[in-house]
Amino acid sequence: VRPRWRVMGRCWRAAPPRCGLGGGGLSCGRREGGRGGRRRKMAAAALRAWLWNERFWLPHNVTWADLAGEPGPPGSGLQYPRAGHVLSAFPLALGIFAVRLLFERFIAKPCAINLGIQDSGPHRAQPNAILEKVFTSITKSPDGRRLEGLSKQLDWDVRKIQRWFRHRRNQDKPTTLTKFCESMWRFTFYLSIFFYGIRFLWTAPWFWDTRQCWYNYPFQPLTSRLYYYYILELAFYWSLMFSQFTDIKRKDFLIMFVHHLATIGLITFSYMNNMVRVGTLVLCLHDASDFLLEAAKLANYAKYQRLCDAFFMLFGVVFIVTRLGIYPFWILNTTLFESWELIGPYPSWWLFNGLLITLQVLHVIWSYLIIRTAYKALVRGKV
């Protein structure tokens, strides 16, 4: 017997449950939807538990609850790094990119013009639909056979067609003014963040004794200065990651892409499991030579050749000393050996050191490129 209810003076009888288009099918669909929602919630909970597995992220006998800290903004009271803190890097990255646009427009560009760098592009190729189609669809550097065919088709001299393709290739290249503005922005940021890092680390005990990076780990409070230094670096590399696809395309594009990925991964990873002390050493070390390279580029664009050569040679020396000397024997020594002795290995420890070793491989590749460039410069007499 189906139950009945009296509502608003009328008698209602429950419909039998059916899975179809009418009647009780709607209630059946709701039950199925409810089961699906519960399954999705359970899957999300399982994924969250797997992603934030304490046995992966933290040393033995340490839980996320132990690192909860006190409520409040980062750096206030007894605070430890939290995963949610790194989300603030995204709006900050957009802000840095906006500052970059203003800097290049109102500071870098006037400086370039005062140095005699003209705001004029290369000679533009004469409009020609046939040659443009060949350039965009087939080849940007046609061989002799194709040049002969185009010469007959257009009734042009072969030299004229070669000149057209040369002008067309140069037309897509960025102007010297664009290169100058981009390098001046990077020079300004790298120089500023390097001196901020040195000033911050000069009073930090782990700068003078790297074993301090692991004493009482992971219960090392987060200070406001350390938080701002870390998040600012992370936001800058995110802005580089986004702008890399619109900036000037260079020969080491793929290497730089891997470098930015590894750097962002290292900064984010080391922040979330509170390896920020050794992380600040890595960041400051990498900033030590970058501004010298950008200074050499600025001098080259402004046609100060001797100054360019001096900056590049200084950059090469600092790069090789910091990346092939200090980095492996100071940074990797403390992350691989001192940390093993003081806190012992655990799963995320292996991943962290794997990322650091990936950076070291890139350092070796870049050092080879720098030495090769320096050798060619000595042969030619200039960089």
Sequence and secondary structure as in RCSB ss.txt:
>XXXX:A:sequence
VRPRWRVMGRCWRAAPPRCGLGGGGLSCGRREGGRGGRRRKMAAAALRAWLWNERFWLPHNVTWADLAGEPGPPG
SGLQYPRAGHVLSAFPLALGIFAVRLLFERFIAKPCAINLGIQDSGPHRAQPNAILEKVFTSITKSPDGRRLEGL
SKQLDWDVRKIQRWFRHRRNQDKPTTLTKFCESMWRFTFYLSIFFYGIRFLWTAPWFWDTRQCWYNYPFQPLTSR
LYYYYILELAFYWSLMFSQFTDIKRKDFLIMFVHHLATIGLITFSYMNNMVRVGTLVLCLHDASDFLLEAAKLAN
YAKYQRLCDAFFMLFGVVFIVTRLGIYPFWILNTTLFESWELIGPYPSWWLFNGLLITLQVLHVIWSYLIIRTAY
KALVRGKV
>XXXX:A:secstr
   EEEETTEEEE      SSSTTHHHHHHHHHHHHHHHHHHHHHHHHHHHT HHHHS TT  GGGG   SSSTT
SSS    GGGGGGHHHHHHHHHHHHHHHIIIIIHHHHHHTT            HHHHHHHHHT SS  HHHHHHH
HHHHT  HHHHHHHHHHHHHHTS  HHHHHHHHHHHHHHHHHHHHHHHHHHHT HHHH GGGGTTTTT     HH
HHHHHHHHHHHHHHHHHHTTTS   TTHHHHHHHHHHHHHHHHHHHHTT HHHHHHHHHHHHHHHHHHHHHHHHH
HTT HHHHHHHHHHHHHHHHHIIIIIIIIIIHHIIIIIHHHHT   HHHHHHHHHHHHHHHHHHHHHHHHHHHHH
HHHHHT  
